[in-house]
Structures are given as C-alpha cells and as structure tokens.
C-alpha cells in the first residue's frame, strides 16, 4: 500500500487553547528540584532554594528574527530556547526553567507546532531545564514566539555588566562571525530558489557556519570551566548583537573604555573564506554580525595565567579609562578605529 504523502493536517481549532497546550507539553519531564508546580495550573511555582532568581525574556517574530523559507521549525524551537539561556549564562547563573508563549496564524496546523515543541524539548533535555508554563493565542501576522528563561544561582557567583575595572582583560569564548555568514548563505540560496524553484541549494561545505546560524548553543558550560580555573569575571555579557555593540554595553555599565585588538578576534577559517567569497570584511562580520551567543567578559590581570592556555578563551583587549573611549586597534598599523554599535537592532533591521 502506498504511503499517503499528504496526510490530513490537524487545525489548531480541533484542540482549543487549553487542549493544545496540554497536547504540546504532555511529554515534558522535569530535571530540577526547584520546579514545584508547572504546566496545568494557573501559574508555575518555583522554589529558589535560597538562591537568587535570574530572569530573562525574548520575543522572536517571523519576518523580523527568522524566515520560515529556510528555517526548519524544529531548529526554530531549539534556537528560541538557546537565545534565552544564553542570557542566563551571561549572568554566570544556572538556567532551570522556561516559559513558552506562541502566537500563530491559522496557516499553521498542529503538526507544525509539534515540530517547534520537539525542538524546545530537545533544548530542555540538553540544557536540563524545565518547561513550566506559557500561553498560545492567535495571530494575524504569522508566528511570534516569546520565551522567558529563569535561572537560579548563589548571589556570590552572579556576574553583571558593571564590574569591569581599568586594566582588566577583555576575554571572549569561541569564535565570531560564523552565524552572520551562515545567514548570508541561507539568504543567498533562498533568493536563488525563489527565482528558480528547480535550482538545488548549494549548501555543501558550509556546515559549520550554517549550524552556527540555525542551531547555536548557549555557553552554559563556561560557568563550570571558570569555576574549575578559580576565575570569577568582573563583568560579562553574551554576544547576541555583534562584538562592537556588546563592548559598548560593558563600557556603558562599567564606566570604562576598551581597546580591542583586530588581530586577536577569533574567527573560524570557514568564516573568513566565506566572507571573502561574498566580498565581505570578516572582521566587520564579527564586530556587527551578531547571533554568535558566545560570552564576552572581563577578568583581573592577576587571573591571566589561569586562562591563557585554555582553548575556549581568547584575550582580545583590555579596559582603559572611560575618557579614552572604545577603539579597535587595527592590525599592523595600530590605527585606532572608533567602535560603533552597528550590530542587530530589531527596529532598524527590518
């Protein structure tokens, strides 16, 4: 018997709001003892167990933050969680719970939402966080997702943006620019497809940067690495909007300036070669691209020896007096180039 290639899809109205939430969340299990009451009651109950509660939320809107022409729904669900957990990691805290709210138009069947929630479930399992609530409603303009992440941490471990001091070292995890270049490849191939649907997308060889865009990871591992090295950052932020913007945020909150050294910015070889292929400056992709979700932090110069040989960390600059401003020190010439907030801005990048 031939398999039906066009199975009947289920309209959301078949479940109703509360039935839909129950259907989408019934297979989620719990990892954290701090989760007392979750989905199914009027509100979740979280027992902070003597720790500080850290909370962050993000909205992802179709056509602004993602394009369903090339973003798989499962990847979207996973990434939506990661975006929020990255903010918790940037506070040097441990993520424990999330709440998920969706606004969907009637062009999405239940099966599409199941795909999104399968990605959310994968992220919850990977990062050991619990889904404890949320909401669904209708939308007249596509898909909108809002996720709130909750973390718990002992007060003495939490790191804010405002603790950097003059002469502190500026340190970055991982590498930058890959997510932005992955987006450029996806946009290029999508444009080719729209012009000629018979053309096959050319994605071979771009695996690393495509994964950086479609399935990024939150650096929740850094907290334990720093603890093992006996290093507590003086300030920290995640790189979601581009390196330049994040440095300016640290500068604003800590009341110091920064010197960033161009030759120290870590970039993958595929990021560099793809940028050159697309006639883009790879350094600008790192400075302004965003969505890398690495962590940028400052440490005391006394801690340099503890981190200098660790493969996850690169010292890319240092803090100076606020009056000296924020500048990129150009490779070779040493020319000072003012850092500008040219990264992602949802109100400018439409």
C-alpha positions as CSV (number, residue, x, y, z in Angstrom):
1,X,0.0,0.0,0.0
2,X,1.4,3.4,-0.9
3,X,2.1,5.7,2.0
4,X,0.0,8.8,1.9
5,X,2.4,11.7,1.1
6,X,-0.2,14.3,2.0
7,X,-1.6,13.2,5.4
8,X,-4.5,15.2,6.7
9,X,-3.1,18.0,8.9
10,X,-4.9,19.0,12.1
11,X,-6.2,22.5,12.5
12,X,-5.4,24.2,15.8
13,X,-9.2,24.7,16.4
14,X,-9.5,20.9,16.8
15,X,-7.8,21.2,20.2
16,X,-8.8,24.6,21.6
17,X,-6.3,26.7,23.6
18,X,-6.0,24.5,26.7
19,X,-6.2,21.2,24.9
20,X,-3.4,22.4,22.6
21,X,-1.1,23.4,25.5
22,X,-1.8,20.0,27.1
23,X,-1.1,18.2,23.9
24,X,2.2,20.1,23.2
25,X,3.6,19.8,26.7
26,X,2.3,16.4,27.9
27,X,5.6,14.6,27.3
28,X,7.9,17.1,29.0
29,X,9.6,15.8,32.2
30,X,11.3,17.7,35.0
31,X,15.0,17.9,35.8
32,X,15.1,20.5,38.7
33,X,14.1,20.1,42.3
34,X,13.3,23.8,42.3
35,X,10.3,23.1,40.0
36,X,7.3,22.5,42.3
37,X,4.3,23.2,40.1
38,X,4.5,23.5,36.3
39,X,2.1,23.4,33.3
40,X,-1.5,22.7,34.2
41,X,-2.1,25.2,37.0
42,X,-2.8,29.0,36.9
43,X,0.9,29.7,37.5
44,X,4.2,27.8,38.0
45,X,5.7,27.5,41.4
46,X,9.5,27.7,41.6
47,X,11.3,27.3,44.9
48,X,14.6,29.2,44.7
49,X,16.1,27.2,47.5
50,X,17.9,30.1,49.0
51,X,19.4,31.3,45.7
52,X,18.9,34.5,43.7
53,X,16.4,34.2,40.8
54,X,17.7,35.4,37.4
55,X,15.0,36.1,34.7
56,X,15.3,37.0,31.0
57,X,12.8,37.1,28.1
58,X,13.0,37.4,24.3
59,X,10.5,37.7,21.5
60,X,11.1,36.2,18.1
61,X,8.9,37.4,15.3
62,X,8.5,35.8,11.9
63,X,9.9,38.1,9.2
64,X,12.0,40.1,11.7
65,X,14.1,37.4,13.5
66,X,13.6,34.4,11.3
67,X,12.4,33.4,7.8
68,X,10.5,30.1,7.6
69,X,11.5,29.9,4.0
70,X,14.7,28.3,5.2
71,X,14.5,27.8,9.0
72,X,13.2,24.4,10.0
73,X,10.5,24.6,12.7
74,X,12.4,22.2,15.0
75,X,15.6,24.3,14.7
76,X,13.5,27.4,15.5
77,X,12.1,25.9,18.7
78,X,15.7,24.8,19.8
79,X,17.2,28.2,18.9
80,X,14.4,30.2,20.7
81,X,15.4,28.4,23.9
82,X,19.1,28.8,23.4
83,X,18.7,32.6,22.8
84,X,17.2,32.9,26.3
85,X,19.5,30.5,28.1
86,X,22.5,32.5,26.7
87,X,21.3,35.5,28.7
88,X,21.2,33.4,31.9
89,X,24.7,32.1,31.1
90,X,25.9,35.6,30.7
91,X,25.0,36.3,34.4
92,X,27.1,33.3,35.4
93,X,23.9,31.6,36.6
94,X,22.4,28.2,36.0
95,X,19.3,28.1,33.9
96,X,16.5,26.0,35.4
97,X,13.1,26.8,33.9
98,X,11.5,28.3,30.8
99,X,8.0,29.5,29.8
100,X,6.9,29.5,26.2
101,X,4.2,31.6,24.6
102,X,3.2,31.3,20.9
103,X,1.0,33.5,18.7
104,X,0.2,31.6,15.5
105,X,-2.0,32.3,12.4
106,X,-4.4,29.7,11.1
107,X,-2.0,28.7,8.3
108,X,-0.1,26.6,11.0
109,X,-1.5,23.2,11.7
110,X,-1.0,21.4,15.0
111,X,1.8,19.3,13.4
112,X,3.8,22.5,12.8
113,X,3.6,23.4,16.4
114,X,4.6,19.8,17.3
115,X,7.8,20.4,15.3
116,X,8.5,23.6,17.2
117,X,7.9,21.9,20.5
118,X,10.1,19.0,19.6
119,X,13.0,21.5,19.2
120,X,12.1,23.1,22.5
121,X,12.0,19.6,24.2
122,X,15.4,18.8,22.7
123,X,16.9,22.0,24.1
124,X,15.2,21.4,27.5
125,X,16.8,18.0,27.7
126,X,20.2,19.1,26.5
127,X,20.4,22.0,29.0
128,X,18.5,20.3,31.8
129,X,15.8,23.0,32.1
130,X,12.1,22.5,32.8
131,X,9.2,23.8,30.7
132,X,6.9,25.2,33.4
133,X,4.2,27.3,31.6
134,X,3.3,29.6,28.7
135,X,0.4,30.5,26.5
136,X,-0.9,30.2,23.0
137,X,-3.0,32.7,21.1
138,X,-4.0,33.5,17.5
139,X,-2.0,35.9,15.3
140,X,-2.9,37.8,12.1
141,X,0.7,38.2,11.1
142,X,2.5,34.8,11.1
143,X,4.3,33.3,14.0
144,X,5.5,35.1,17.1
145,X,7.4,33.2,19.9
146,X,8.1,34.6,23.4
147,X,10.3,32.6,25.8
148,X,11.1,33.5,29.3
149,X,14.1,31.8,31.0
150,X,14.6,31.5,34.7
151,X,17.9,30.7,36.4
152,X,19.0,30.2,40.0
153,X,22.4,31.0,41.5
154,X,24.1,31.8,44.7
155,X,24.5,35.5,45.0
156,X,28.3,35.5,45.2
157,X,28.5,33.7,41.8
158,X,26.4,36.1,39.8
159,X,28.3,38.4,37.3
160,X,26.8,41.6,36.0
161,X,27.8,44.0,33.3
162,X,29.0,46.7,35.6
163,X,32.1,45.4,37.4
164,X,35.0,45.9,34.9
165,X,37.9,48.0,36.1
166,X,40.7,49.8,34.3
167,X,43.4,47.3,33.1
168,X,41.0,44.3,33.3
169,X,41.5,41.9,30.4
170,X,38.7,41.5,27.8
171,X,38.1,37.8,27.1
172,X,36.0,36.0,24.5
173,X,34.8,32.4,24.3
174,X,34.7,30.5,21.0
175,X,34.8,32.4,17.7
176,X,32.8,35.1,16.0
177,X,31.2,35.9,12.7
178,X,30.0,32.4,11.7
179,X,26.3,32.9,12.4
180,X,26.2,36.0,10.3
181,X,27.9,34.3,7.4
182,X,25.6,31.3,7.7
183,X,22.7,33.7,7.4
184,X,24.2,35.2,4.3
185,X,24.5,31.8,2.7
186,X,20.9,30.9,3.6
187,X,19.6,34.2,2.2
188,X,21.6,33.8,-1.0
189,X,20.3,30.3,-1.6
190,X,16.7,31.2,-0.7
191,X,16.8,34.1,-3.2
192,X,18.1,31.7,-5.9
193,X,15.3,29.3,-5.0
194,X,12.6,32.0,-5.2
195,X,13.9,33.0,-8.7
196,X,14.1,29.4,-9.9
197,X,12.5,26.7,-7.7
198,X,14.1,24.0,-9.8
199,X,17.6,25.1,-8.6
200,X,19.1,23.0,-5.9
201,X,20.6,25.0,-3.0
202,X,24.4,24.9,-2.8
203,X,25.0,24.3,0.9
204,X,27.9,21.8,0.7
205,X,31.0,22.9,2.6
206,X,29.2,25.5,4.7
207,X,28.2,23.1,7.6
208,X,29.9,24.9,10.4
209,X,28.5,28.4,9.7
210,X,25.1,27.1,8.9
211,X,24.9,25.3,12.2
212,X,26.1,28.5,13.9
213,X,23.0,30.2,12.5
214,X,20.4,27.5,12.6
215,X,21.4,25.6,15.8
216,X,23.5,27.8,18.0
217,X,24.4,26.7,21.5
218,X,24.3,28.7,24.8
219,X,27.7,28.7,26.6
220,X,26.3,27.3,29.8
221,X,29.5,25.3,30.1
222,X,31.6,28.3,30.7
223,X,30.4,28.8,34.3
224,X,31.9,25.5,35.4
225,X,35.1,26.0,33.4
226,X,35.7,29.3,35.1
227,X,34.9,27.7,38.5
228,X,37.5,25.0,37.9
229,X,40.1,27.6,36.9
230,X,39.2,29.6,40.0
231,X,38.3,32.7,37.9
232,X,35.3,35.0,38.5
233,X,34.8,37.5,35.7
234,X,34.4,41.2,36.8
235,X,31.7,41.7,34.1
236,X,30.1,39.6,31.4
237,X,27.6,39.8,28.5
238,X,26.6,37.4,25.7
239,X,27.4,38.2,22.1
240,X,24.0,38.4,20.5
241,X,24.1,41.7,18.7
242,X,27.7,41.8,17.5
243,X,31.0,42.2,19.4
244,X,31.1,46.0,18.9
245,X,27.7,46.6,20.5
246,X,28.5,44.3,23.4
247,X,31.8,46.0,24.2
248,X,29.9,49.3,24.2
249,X,27.3,47.8,26.6
250,X,30.1,46.8,29.0
251,X,31.7,50.2,28.7
252,X,28.4,52.0,29.5
253,X,27.6,49.8,32.5
254,X,31.2,49.6,33.9
255,X,32.2,53.2,33.1
256,X,35.4,52.2,31.4
257,X,36.7,52.3,27.8
258,X,38.1,49.4,25.9
259,X,40.9,48.7,23.4
260,X,40.0,45.7,21.1
261,X,42.9,44.3,19.0
262,X,41.9,43.3,15.5
263,X,44.4,40.5,15.2
264,X,43.1,38.9,18.4
265,X,39.5,38.5,17.3
266,X,39.0,34.7,16.9
267,X,37.3,33.6,13.7
268,X,36.9,30.1,12.1
269,X,38.7,29.6,8.8
270,X,35.4,28.9,7.1
271,X,34.0,32.2,8.4
272,X,37.0,34.0,6.9
273,X,36.9,32.2,3.5
274,X,33.1,32.6,3.2
275,X,33.3,36.4,4.0
276,X,36.0,36.7,1.2
277,X,33.8,34.7,-1.2
278,X,30.9,37.2,-0.5
279,X,33.2,40.2,-0.7
280,X,32.6,41.0,3.0
281,X,35.2,42.0,5.6
282,X,35.4,39.1,8.1
283,X,36.3,41.5,10.9
284,X,33.2,43.5,10.3
285,X,31.1,40.3,10.3
286,X,32.5,39.6,13.8
287,X,32.0,43.2,15.0
288,X,28.5,43.7,13.7
289,X,27.1,40.3,12.7
290,X,25.6,39.0,15.9
291,X,23.8,35.8,16.9
292,X,27.1,34.0,17.9
293,X,25.9,33.6,21.5
294,X,29.5,33.4,22.8
295,X,30.3,35.1,26.1
296,X,32.4,38.3,26.4
297,X,33.8,39.0,29.8
298,X,36.5,40.9,31.8
299,X,38.9,39.4,34.3
300,X,41.5,40.8,36.6
301,X,45.0,40.9,35.1
302,X,46.0,38.7,38.0
303,X,43.9,35.9,36.5
304,X,45.6,35.9,33.1
305,X,47.9,32.9,33.8
306,X,44.9,30.8,34.8
307,X,43.1,31.2,31.4
308,X,46.0,31.9,29.0
309,X,46.3,28.3,27.7
310,X,42.7,27.4,27.8
311,X,41.4,26.6,24.2
312,X,37.9,28.2,24.9
313,X,39.3,31.6,25.8
314,X,40.9,34.4,23.8
315,X,42.2,37.6,25.3
316,X,41.1,40.2,22.8
317,X,41.7,43.5,24.6
318,X,41.7,45.4,27.8
319,X,39.9,48.1,29.7
320,X,41.1,51.8,29.9
321,X,39.8,55.0,31.5
322,X,36.3,55.9,30.2
323,X,37.7,59.2,28.8
324,X,39.9,57.2,26.4
325,X,36.9,55.8,24.6
326,X,36.3,52.5,22.8
327,X,38.5,51.7,19.9
328,X,39.6,48.9,17.6
329,X,43.4,48.7,17.3
330,X,44.0,48.0,13.6
331,X,46.1,45.0,12.6
332,X,49.6,46.1,11.6
333,X,49.2,49.9,11.6
334,X,47.9,50.2,15.1
335,X,45.4,52.8,13.9
336,X,42.6,53.5,16.4
337,X,39.1,53.0,14.8
338,X,36.1,54.0,16.9
339,X,33.8,51.2,17.8
340,X,30.2,51.8,16.8
341,X,27.0,50.0,17.7
342,X,26.3,48.6,14.2
343,X,25.0,45.2,15.3
344,X,21.5,43.9,15.3
345,X,18.7,46.3,16.2
346,X,15.2,44.9,15.7
347,X,13.8,48.4,15.0
348,X,16.4,49.2,12.3
349,X,17.0,45.8,10.6
350,X,13.6,45.2,9.1
